[in-house]
Amino acid sequence: MEPNYYDLIDKNFDEQLDSLGKLIAFPSVSQGEPEEGMPLGRHIHNALEYTLNLASEMGFSARSLDGYCGVIDYGDAEETLMIMAHLDVVPAGTGWTCEPFALTRRDGRLLGRGVMDDKGPAVSSLYALKAIKEAGVPLKRRVRIFLGCDEERGWSCVDRYKQTEPEPTMAFTPDGQYPVINSEKNIGQTTYVKKLTGSEVRISCGTAPNVIPGEAVASLPFTPEPVEAKQGMLLSGTEGELRAVGRAGHASTPQDAQNALLALLDALKEQPLNAEDLATASSLAALLGFDQHGEAFGLDVTDESGRLTLSANMIEWGEDQVSITLDCRFPFSVTPEHLLDVLDEKFNQIGFTRTYQKISKGHFIDPNCELVKTLLSVYSEATGKKAEPLSIGGGTYARSFENAVAFGVEPEGEAAQAHMPDESCTIESVRFDTRLIAEAIKRLAGE
């Protein structure tokens, strides 16, 4: 017999989808201009305030931590189960067939920026907790929903949380894959710069360090020569412009994307550029190729935490310099020092100097602990599948706390939707996610 909180989820489901649509409508891209009382910009502020007000209307305690994040509490026990979601999103980018910041229903699916990453799961968490509350499930642990607002860029939301709030007893984030992720690779982001003298090339490509660009355009002082497209991507040239079109994606899964920046560099080296520009384009194209695992750097390493990925995702090329930003998801057997030494050596050889680096340490918790075993059981019983914990290249909030994992919501065996154009999920998967989160709350926090 299904628990009665499943019935309550079904009863509230139309309301839940309506709330999700209102949240998707906020273009809460994580690079807004700060305003007074809105450190991460007006759109993120409005998305946070909307969600906190919604929680208050449900009867929960809800508060903002200086606009960087929000917390929603139910219960007053000393131990805490925390569910971590985020309301900021990556830029829409190109390639959409619908309005990114509106919830579109099509063929049983929901489309919109954030429907998977991570507004949909945030709303599912809230409605799961509402069902638990309405069902009168007694709790031995307080349940807290953490709503971050800077997950896609700087994690200032986590920093602010830790200033005044306690470490949760246990936590999970519905911002990964099913069944459960207990291991996340290290993440390194770097920028390299080369000084130029009178370049004639102009490129501004990329929306964020962790987003593989689906389109890249170079402005040139001539009509480009026709070049054969590679790797299934499209190339087009008009007077003064060379354009490459691929498919945007998440930096942790380059196999699901087509990096248009790499195609553009490969095509640029075939153009009648001046000597300095030709040398720069040719050296970058030779170093990066169409690699996804740092092959040319000698970094193609695999261990029990997974295989290294490396992608060049942003480039700014102007008259006096060119800068390129890379994202690397590297396994535990590769040290940050080794990674930076290898990248520095190769880029120094072609005239580039590192100007920025950010390293996020990987995360691992015992697969036999209560948190992992309980969540695996929740998933197995819901699906009838044997479940084993996963290791990924993505970076979730789980790495911010000692006893934390990622639990859903990306279905097993499906191509990644996060950061993609036409980001989508099925309507029924939203119901499924909400049910599993409610069940996880009952098993981990219920008496």
Secondary structure, DSSP 8 states (H G I E B T S, - for coil): ---HHHHHHHHTHHHHHHHHHHHHTS--BTT---BTTBTT-HHHHHHHHHHHHHHHHTT-EEEEETTTEEEEEE---SSEEEEEEE--B----S--SS-TTS-EEETTEEESTTTTTTHHHHHHHHHHHHHHHHTT--BSSEEEEEEES-TTTT-HHHHHHHHHS---SEEEESSEESS-EEEE-EEEEEEEEEE-SS---EEEE-S-TTEE-SEEEEE-SS--------TT-EEEEETTEEEEE-B-EETT-GGGSB-HHHHHHHHHTTS---HHHHHHHHHHHHHHTT-SS-GGGT---EETTEE-EEEEEEEEE-SSEEEEEEEEEE-TTS-HHHHHHHHHHHHHHTT-EEEEEEEE--EE--TTSHHHHHHHHHHHHHH------EEESS--GGGGSSSEEE--EE-TTS---TT-TT-EEEHHHHHHHHHHHHHHHHHHHB-
